[in-house]
């Protein structure tokens, strides 16, 4: 292990790695279940596909904004953490890292690890406790990522390619078996009810699972300091990766609608399994279970690769334990930060509280999405960073739309789950006194 400040991360990731990391951060197990969550809230093909298209538009706006931030501050170790620090104050950046460790990233990893464990048990018949399987998966990926960004990225890329193949097979089979008439795609019914505040509320509620499904592209910025050419590869990877995910998500929803129809999609909680069961019988359902297992493992691999870079950057700023800011001489990886991420996820996975923490995620995530996008106004006005950055198309209008949409999603999440949202926001705001205590402690 080296002393903090004596070693820099190795720049060894390229455009393909960046694209796979972007897609891996977005595509998890949610796409196999969230189509039904949307159909529970809106009930016509026009609205179901419409909210996914709207979510895809917002995700692309976000990709362009983050691409400019990434080229304005290229190679920043910690990505979004650095953008918040440069635009606002170190306390805001610390709050982001605090929320990442305690709410959004680690809680999501713990929940997904247990989902992986349940599908692994169903596929293999192994009579293991789900918590034990989850711990083994997290420990394995922690060890792989401690070998360096190249090893972690190789595993992540392989799993992402498997996920793309599984989703492409689901779409192909669904479109071959289904029929537009069964889906109601030719019915001409658009809203299914008169335009009203209730309809707007339903659309807002449907945007919450859509926003959750599309979130995650920002994690690619965490490893900008390990990209060979972050100015080019990060921005292109963001745009290609998000665009690819939008296409995959729309295709999955279209396939589910063609096979199940809007009523069938509303009636199920396992749309992907139902599609494959109708098409190929129980063997098809087992096949999609394998695809979900791979997808959850891919999400865990991407999370273990990216998020620890934020804690590493916090330590380099003197806002975390110095050991977290050290790099391994052998691998060039922040092994203490990676170990911290893995340990926190393991504790939550074994505690049984992961499900409740996962419900907090959208509220906290989209608060910081809005703040990070708004940071673009501040960085431009203060002329911070490179003036040759890739400019966001339609700025300031598209950026304003994105910020306001994020605020709307936060409000929708609070209305849908006020208690969980209040707890999440309370945990997030608790970071501020911790930050000032830490600064006082360090000065002393």
C-alpha positions as CSV (number, residue, x, y, z in Angstrom):
1,X,0.0,0.0,0.0
2,X,1.3,3.5,-0.8
3,X,1.0,6.7,1.2
4,X,-1.8,9.0,0.2
5,X,-0.8,11.4,-2.6
6,X,2.2,9.4,-3.9
7,X,0.4,7.4,-6.6
8,X,-2.1,8.3,-9.3
9,X,-4.7,6.0,-10.7
10,X,-3.6,4.1,-13.9
11,X,-5.3,5.3,-17.0
12,X,-6.2,2.1,-18.7
13,X,-9.9,2.3,-19.7
14,X,-11.1,3.2,-23.2
15,X,-14.4,4.0,-25.1
16,X,-15.7,0.4,-25.0
17,X,-15.1,0.2,-21.3
18,X,-16.8,3.5,-20.7
19,X,-19.8,2.5,-22.8
20,X,-20.2,-0.9,-20.9
21,X,-19.8,0.9,-17.5
22,X,-22.5,3.4,-18.5
23,X,-24.9,0.6,-19.6
24,X,-24.0,-1.6,-16.7
25,X,-24.8,1.2,-14.2
26,X,-28.3,1.6,-15.7
27,X,-29.4,-2.0,-16.6
28,X,-30.0,-4.1,-13.6
29,X,-32.8,-6.5,-12.7
30,X,-35.4,-3.7,-12.9
31,X,-36.1,-3.8,-16.6
32,X,-37.3,-7.4,-16.1
33,X,-39.9,-6.2,-13.6
34,X,-40.5,-2.5,-13.9
35,X,-42.7,-2.7,-17.1
36,X,-45.5,-4.0,-14.8
37,X,-44.8,-1.4,-12.2
38,X,-45.5,1.3,-14.8
39,X,-48.6,-0.6,-16.1
40,X,-50.0,-0.5,-12.5
41,X,-50.1,3.3,-12.7
42,X,-51.0,4.0,-16.3
43,X,-53.1,1.6,-18.3
44,X,-53.0,2.3,-22.1
45,X,-50.2,1.4,-24.5
46,X,-49.8,5.1,-25.4
47,X,-49.2,6.1,-21.8
48,X,-47.1,3.0,-20.9
49,X,-44.7,3.6,-23.9
50,X,-45.0,7.3,-23.5
51,X,-43.6,7.5,-20.0
52,X,-40.7,5.2,-21.0
53,X,-40.0,7.5,-24.0
54,X,-40.2,10.5,-21.7
55,X,-37.8,8.8,-19.3
56,X,-35.5,8.1,-22.2
57,X,-35.6,11.7,-23.3
58,X,-34.7,12.9,-19.8
59,X,-31.9,10.3,-19.6
60,X,-30.5,11.5,-22.8
61,X,-30.7,15.1,-21.6
62,X,-28.8,13.9,-18.5
63,X,-26.2,12.2,-20.6
64,X,-25.5,15.4,-22.6
65,X,-25.2,17.4,-19.4
66,X,-22.9,14.9,-17.7
67,X,-20.9,14.7,-21.0
68,X,-20.3,18.4,-20.8
69,X,-19.4,18.2,-17.1
70,X,-17.0,15.3,-17.9
71,X,-15.2,17.2,-20.7
72,X,-15.3,20.5,-18.7
73,X,-13.5,18.7,-15.8
74,X,-11.8,15.8,-17.6
75,X,-10.1,13.1,-15.6
76,X,-11.7,14.1,-12.3
77,X,-11.3,11.3,-9.7
78,X,-14.8,10.9,-8.3
79,X,-16.8,12.4,-11.2
80,X,-20.1,13.7,-9.9
81,X,-18.6,14.3,-6.4
82,X,-16.0,16.7,-8.0
83,X,-18.7,18.5,-10.1
84,X,-20.7,19.2,-6.9
85,X,-17.6,20.3,-5.0
86,X,-16.4,22.7,-7.7
87,X,-19.8,24.3,-8.3
88,X,-21.1,24.5,-4.7
89,X,-19.1,23.7,-1.6
90,X,-17.2,20.7,-0.2
91,X,-20.0,20.2,2.3
92,X,-22.4,19.5,-0.6
93,X,-20.0,17.0,-2.2
94,X,-19.5,15.3,1.2
95,X,-23.3,15.0,1.6
96,X,-23.4,13.3,-1.8
97,X,-20.7,10.8,-0.9
98,X,-22.4,10.2,2.5
99,X,-25.7,9.5,0.8
100,X,-24.0,7.2,-1.8
101,X,-22.4,5.1,1.0
102,X,-25.4,4.9,3.4
103,X,-28.4,5.1,1.1
104,X,-28.2,4.9,-2.7
105,X,-25.3,2.8,-3.8
106,X,-24.7,0.4,-0.9
107,X,-28.4,-0.2,-0.2
108,X,-29.1,-0.9,-3.8
109,X,-26.1,-3.3,-4.0
110,X,-27.3,-5.1,-0.9
111,X,-30.8,-5.6,-2.3
112,X,-29.6,-6.7,-5.7
113,X,-27.2,-9.2,-4.0
114,X,-30.1,-10.8,-2.2
115,X,-32.1,-10.9,-5.5
116,X,-29.1,-12.6,-7.1
117,X,-29.0,-15.1,-4.2
118,X,-32.6,-16.1,-4.6
119,X,-32.3,-16.6,-8.3
120,X,-29.0,-18.5,-7.9
121,X,-30.7,-20.9,-5.4
122,X,-33.7,-21.4,-7.7
123,X,-31.4,-22.2,-10.7
124,X,-28.8,-24.4,-9.0
125,X,-30.9,-26.0,-6.2
126,X,-28.2,-25.1,-3.8
127,X,-29.6,-25.2,-0.3
128,X,-27.7,-22.2,0.9
129,X,-29.0,-19.3,3.0
130,X,-29.6,-16.3,0.7
131,X,-27.5,-14.1,2.9
132,X,-24.5,-16.5,2.6
133,X,-24.8,-16.5,-1.2
134,X,-25.1,-12.7,-1.2
135,X,-22.0,-12.4,0.9
136,X,-20.0,-14.8,-1.3
137,X,-21.0,-12.8,-4.4
138,X,-20.0,-9.5,-2.8
139,X,-16.7,-10.8,-1.5
140,X,-15.8,-12.3,-4.9
141,X,-16.5,-9.0,-6.8
142,X,-14.7,-7.0,-4.1
143,X,-11.6,-9.2,-4.6
144,X,-11.8,-8.9,-8.4
145,X,-12.0,-5.2,-8.3
146,X,-9.1,-4.9,-5.9
147,X,-7.0,-6.4,-8.7
148,X,-7.4,-3.1,-10.6
149,X,-9.8,-1.2,-12.9
150,X,-8.8,-3.3,-15.9
151,X,-9.8,-6.6,-14.2
152,X,-13.0,-5.1,-12.8
153,X,-13.9,-3.6,-16.2
154,X,-13.3,-6.9,-18.1
155,X,-15.7,-8.7,-15.8
156,X,-18.2,-5.9,-16.0
157,X,-18.0,-5.8,-19.9
158,X,-18.5,-9.5,-20.2
159,X,-21.5,-9.5,-17.9
160,X,-23.0,-6.5,-19.8
161,X,-22.6,-8.2,-23.1
162,X,-24.4,-11.2,-21.7
163,X,-27.2,-8.9,-20.4
164,X,-27.6,-7.3,-23.9
165,X,-27.8,-10.7,-25.4
166,X,-30.5,-11.9,-22.9
167,X,-32.6,-8.7,-23.4
168,X,-32.2,-9.0,-27.2
169,X,-33.5,-12.6,-27.0
170,X,-36.4,-11.6,-24.8
171,X,-37.4,-8.9,-27.3
172,X,-37.0,-11.1,-30.4
173,X,-39.1,-13.9,-28.9
174,X,-41.7,-11.6,-27.5
175,X,-42.2,-9.8,-30.8
176,X,-42.3,-13.1,-32.7
177,X,-44.9,-14.6,-30.4
178,X,-47.0,-11.5,-29.7
179,X,-49.3,-9.5,-31.9
180,X,-50.1,-5.8,-32.0
181,X,-53.9,-6.4,-31.7
182,X,-53.4,-8.3,-28.4
183,X,-51.4,-5.4,-27.0
184,X,-54.1,-2.9,-28.0
185,X,-51.6,-1.0,-30.0
186,X,-54.1,-0.5,-32.8
187,X,-57.0,0.5,-30.6
188,X,-56.6,4.3,-30.9
189,X,-57.2,4.7,-27.2
190,X,-54.6,7.2,-25.9
191,X,-55.3,8.3,-22.3
192,X,-58.1,5.9,-21.2
193,X,-59.6,8.7,-19.0
194,X,-60.3,12.4,-19.3
195,X,-57.4,14.7,-18.9
196,X,-57.3,15.8,-15.2
197,X,-55.0,16.2,-12.2
198,X,-55.6,12.6,-11.3
199,X,-54.2,11.5,-14.7
200,X,-51.2,13.8,-14.2
201,X,-50.7,12.3,-10.8
202,X,-50.7,8.8,-12.3
203,X,-48.2,9.8,-14.9
204,X,-46.0,11.3,-12.2
205,X,-46.3,8.0,-10.1
206,X,-45.3,6.0,-13.2
207,X,-42.3,8.1,-13.7
208,X,-40.8,7.0,-10.4
209,X,-40.0,3.4,-11.4
210,X,-39.0,4.6,-14.9
211,X,-36.6,7.1,-13.3
212,X,-35.2,4.4,-11.1
213,X,-34.7,2.1,-14.2
214,X,-32.9,4.8,-16.2
215,X,-30.7,6.0,-13.3
216,X,-27.1,5.0,-13.0
217,X,-25.3,6.6,-16.0
218,X,-23.6,9.1,-13.6
219,X,-21.5,6.3,-12.0
220,X,-19.3,6.1,-15.1
221,X,-18.0,9.5,-14.2
222,X,-16.5,8.1,-11.0
223,X,-13.8,6.3,-12.9
224,X,-12.9,9.3,-15.2
225,X,-9.5,9.4,-13.6
226,X,-8.7,5.9,-14.9
227,X,-9.7,6.6,-18.5
228,X,-7.0,7.0,-21.1
229,X,-8.8,9.9,-22.8
230,X,-11.7,11.0,-20.5
231,X,-12.5,14.1,-22.5
232,X,-13.4,11.9,-25.6
233,X,-14.2,8.5,-24.2
234,X,-16.4,9.5,-21.2
235,X,-18.6,11.9,-23.2
236,X,-19.0,9.4,-26.1
237,X,-19.5,6.5,-23.7
238,X,-22.3,8.4,-21.9
239,X,-24.1,9.2,-25.1
240,X,-23.7,5.8,-26.7
241,X,-24.5,3.9,-23.5
242,X,-27.6,5.9,-22.6
243,X,-28.9,5.8,-26.1
244,X,-28.4,2.0,-26.2
245,X,-30.3,1.5,-23.0
246,X,-33.2,3.7,-24.2
247,X,-33.5,1.5,-27.3
248,X,-33.3,-1.7,-25.2
249,X,-35.9,-0.5,-22.7
250,X,-38.4,0.6,-25.3
251,X,-38.0,-2.8,-27.1
252,X,-38.6,-4.7,-23.9
253,X,-41.8,-2.8,-23.1
254,X,-43.0,-3.2,-26.7
255,X,-42.4,-7.0,-26.5
256,X,-44.2,-7.3,-23.2
257,X,-47.2,-5.4,-24.5
258,X,-47.4,-7.5,-27.7
259,X,-47.5,-10.7,-25.6
260,X,-49.4,-9.7,-22.4
261,X,-51.3,-6.6,-23.4
262,X,-51.8,-3.7,-21.0
263,X,-54.2,-5.6,-18.8
264,X,-51.9,-8.6,-18.6
265,X,-48.9,-6.4,-17.9
266,X,-50.9,-4.7,-15.1
267,X,-51.9,-8.0,-13.6
268,X,-48.4,-9.5,-13.3
269,X,-45.3,-8.7,-11.2
270,X,-43.0,-10.8,-13.3
271,X,-43.6,-9.7,-16.9
272,X,-40.4,-11.1,-18.4
273,X,-41.0,-14.5,-16.9
274,X,-44.6,-14.5,-18.1
275,X,-43.5,-13.6,-21.7
276,X,-40.9,-16.4,-21.8
277,X,-43.3,-18.9,-20.2
278,X,-46.0,-18.2,-22.8
279,X,-43.4,-18.4,-25.6
280,X,-41.3,-21.4,-24.5
281,X,-43.0,-22.9,-21.4
282,X,-41.2,-23.5,-18.1
283,X,-37.9,-23.8,-19.9
284,X,-38.3,-20.3,-21.1
285,X,-39.1,-19.1,-17.5
286,X,-36.0,-20.8,-16.3
287,X,-33.9,-19.2,-19.0
288,X,-35.1,-15.7,-18.1
289,X,-34.3,-16.5,-14.4
290,X,-30.7,-17.1,-15.6
291,X,-30.7,-13.8,-17.5
292,X,-31.9,-12.0,-14.3
293,X,-29.1,-13.7,-12.3
294,X,-26.5,-12.5,-14.8
295,X,-28.1,-9.0,-14.8
296,X,-28.0,-8.6,-11.0
297,X,-24.4,-9.8,-11.0
298,X,-23.5,-7.3,-13.7
299,X,-25.0,-4.5,-11.7
300,X,-23.0,-5.5,-8.6
301,X,-19.8,-5.7,-10.6
302,X,-20.3,-2.2,-12.0
303,X,-21.2,-0.8,-8.6
304,X,-18.1,-2.3,-7.0
305,X,-15.9,-0.9,-9.8
306,X,-17.3,2.7,-9.7
307,X,-18.6,3.9,-6.3
308,X,-15.4,3.4,-4.3
309,X,-13.8,6.0,-6.4
310,X,-16.0,8.6,-4.7
311,X,-14.9,7.6,-1.2
312,X,-11.3,7.6,-2.5
313,X,-11.8,11.2,-3.8
314,X,-13.3,12.2,-0.5
315,X,-10.3,10.9,1.4
316,X,-8.0,12.8,-1.0
317,X,-9.9,16.0,0.0
318,X,-9.3,15.2,3.7
319,X,-13.0,14.4,4.2
320,X,-12.6,10.8,5.0
321,X,-10.1,8.4,6.7
322,X,-6.7,8.8,5.0
323,X,-6.4,5.1,4.4
324,X,-9.4,5.2,2.1
325,X,-7.4,7.5,-0.2
326,X,-4.5,5.1,-0.7
327,X,-3.8,3.1,-3.8
328,X,-2.3,-0.4,-4.1
329,X,1.2,-0.3,-5.6
330,X,0.5,-3.6,-7.4
331,X,-2.9,-2.9,-8.9
332,X,-3.3,0.9,-8.7
333,X,-6.8,0.4,-7.2
334,X,-8.2,2.1,-4.1
335,X,-8.4,-1.2,-2.3
336,X,-9.4,0.2,1.1
337,X,-12.3,2.1,-0.5
338,X,-13.4,-1.0,-2.4
339,X,-13.2,-3.0,0.7
340,X,-15.3,-0.4,2.6
341,X,-18.0,-0.5,-0.1
342,X,-18.1,-4.3,0.0
343,X,-18.2,-4.5,3.8
344,X,-21.0,-1.9,4.0
345,X,-23.1,-3.8,1.4
346,X,-22.5,-7.1,3.2
347,X,-23.6,-5.7,6.5
348,X,-26.8,-4.3,5.0
349,X,-27.5,-7.5,3.0
350,X,-27.3,-9.5,6.3
351,X,-29.3,-7.1,8.3
352,X,-32.6,-7.4,6.6
353,X,-33.0,-3.6,6.2
354,X,-31.9,-3.5,2.6
355,X,-35.4,-3.4,1.2
356,X,-36.4,-0.4,3.1
357,X,-33.2,1.4,2.3
358,X,-33.8,0.7,-1.4
359,X,-37.1,2.5,-1.3
360,X,-35.2,5.7,-0.3
361,X,-33.1,5.6,-3.4
362,X,-35.1,7.6,-5.9
363,X,-35.7,10.6,-3.5
364,X,-32.0,11.1,-2.7
365,X,-30.7,10.2,-6.1
366,X,-32.8,12.7,-7.9
367,X,-32.1,15.5,-5.5
368,X,-28.4,15.2,-6.5
369,X,-29.3,14.7,-10.2
370,X,-31.0,18.1,-10.1
371,X,-28.2,19.8,-8.2
372,X,-25.5,18.3,-10.5
373,X,-27.3,19.5,-13.6
374,X,-27.9,22.9,-12.1
375,X,-24.1,23.0,-11.4
376,X,-23.6,23.4,-15.1
377,X,-25.0,26.9,-14.9
378,X,-22.6,27.8,-12.1
379,X,-19.5,26.3,-13.8
380,X,-20.3,28.1,-17.0
381,X,-20.9,31.4,-15.3
382,X,-17.7,31.2,-13.3
383,X,-15.7,29.8,-16.3
384,X,-14.6,26.8,-14.2
385,X,-12.9,24.0,-16.2
386,X,-12.2,23.7,-19.9
387,X,-13.8,26.2,-22.2
388,X,-13.6,23.6,-25.1
389,X,-16.0,21.2,-23.4
390,X,-18.6,19.3,-25.4
391,X,-21.6,21.7,-25.1
392,X,-25.0,20.5,-24.0
393,X,-27.5,20.8,-27.0
394,X,-30.3,23.2,-26.2
395,X,-28.8,24.6,-23.0
396,X,-30.1,26.3,-21.0
397,X,-33.6,25.1,-22.0
398,X,-32.8,21.3,-22.0
399,X,-30.8,21.6,-18.7
400,X,-33.7,23.5,-17.1
401,X,-36.2,20.9,-18.3
402,X,-34.0,18.2,-16.8
403,X,-33.6,20.0,-13.4
404,X,-37.4,20.7,-13.2
405,X,-38.2,17.1,-14.1
406,X,-35.9,15.7,-11.4
407,X,-37.6,18.0,-8.9
408,X,-41.0,16.7,-10.1
409,X,-39.8,13.1,-9.7
410,X,-38.6,13.8,-6.1
411,X,-42.1,15.3,-5.3
412,X,-43.8,12.3,-6.8
413,X,-41.6,9.9,-4.7
414,X,-42.4,11.9,-1.6
415,X,-46.1,11.8,-2.3
416,X,-46.0,8.0,-3.0
417,X,-43.9,7.2,0.1
418,X,-43.7,10.2,2.5
419,X,-42.3,8.3,5.5
420,X,-39.5,6.6,3.6
421,X,-38.7,9.8,1.8
422,X,-38.6,11.8,5.0
423,X,-36.2,9.2,6.6
424,X,-34.0,9.3,3.5
425,X,-33.8,13.1,3.4
426,X,-33.1,13.1,7.2
427,X,-30.1,10.7,6.7
428,X,-28.9,12.9,3.8
429,X,-29.1,16.1,5.8
430,X,-27.3,14.5,8.8
431,X,-24.2,14.6,6.7
432,X,-23.9,18.4,7.2
433,X,-23.1,18.3,11.0
434,X,-20.9,15.3,10.4
435,X,-19.0,17.3,7.8
436,X,-18.4,20.3,10.0
437,X,-17.5,18.0,13.0
438,X,-15.0,16.3,10.7
439,X,-13.4,19.5,9.6
440,X,-13.1,20.7,13.2
441,X,-11.6,17.4,14.2
442,X,-9.0,17.5,11.3
443,X,-8.0,21.1,12.2
444,X,-7.6,20.1,15.9
